[in-house]
């Protein structure tokens, strides 16, 4: 299940946000602190996660402390499901 979640999010990031479907995103790769995702796309990612996985993300959680890697996102989603 966690691999499915990570793959779904990675595919969304690479195709929709980065516009580079061949880009592979590793589970521990820094998304925000590396500058890969900016603050505008972070909101889009949060909305995608809420809709796709039927979880609630508080605006205060849209930061590098909770959204910086696929691993962190998977853990957050699993804790809320």
Buried (B, 14 or more C-beta within 10 A) or exposed (E): EEEEBBEBBBEBBBEEBBEEEEBEBEBEBEBBEEEBBEEEBBEBBBEBBBEEBEBEBEEEEBEBEBBBBBBBBBBBBEEEE
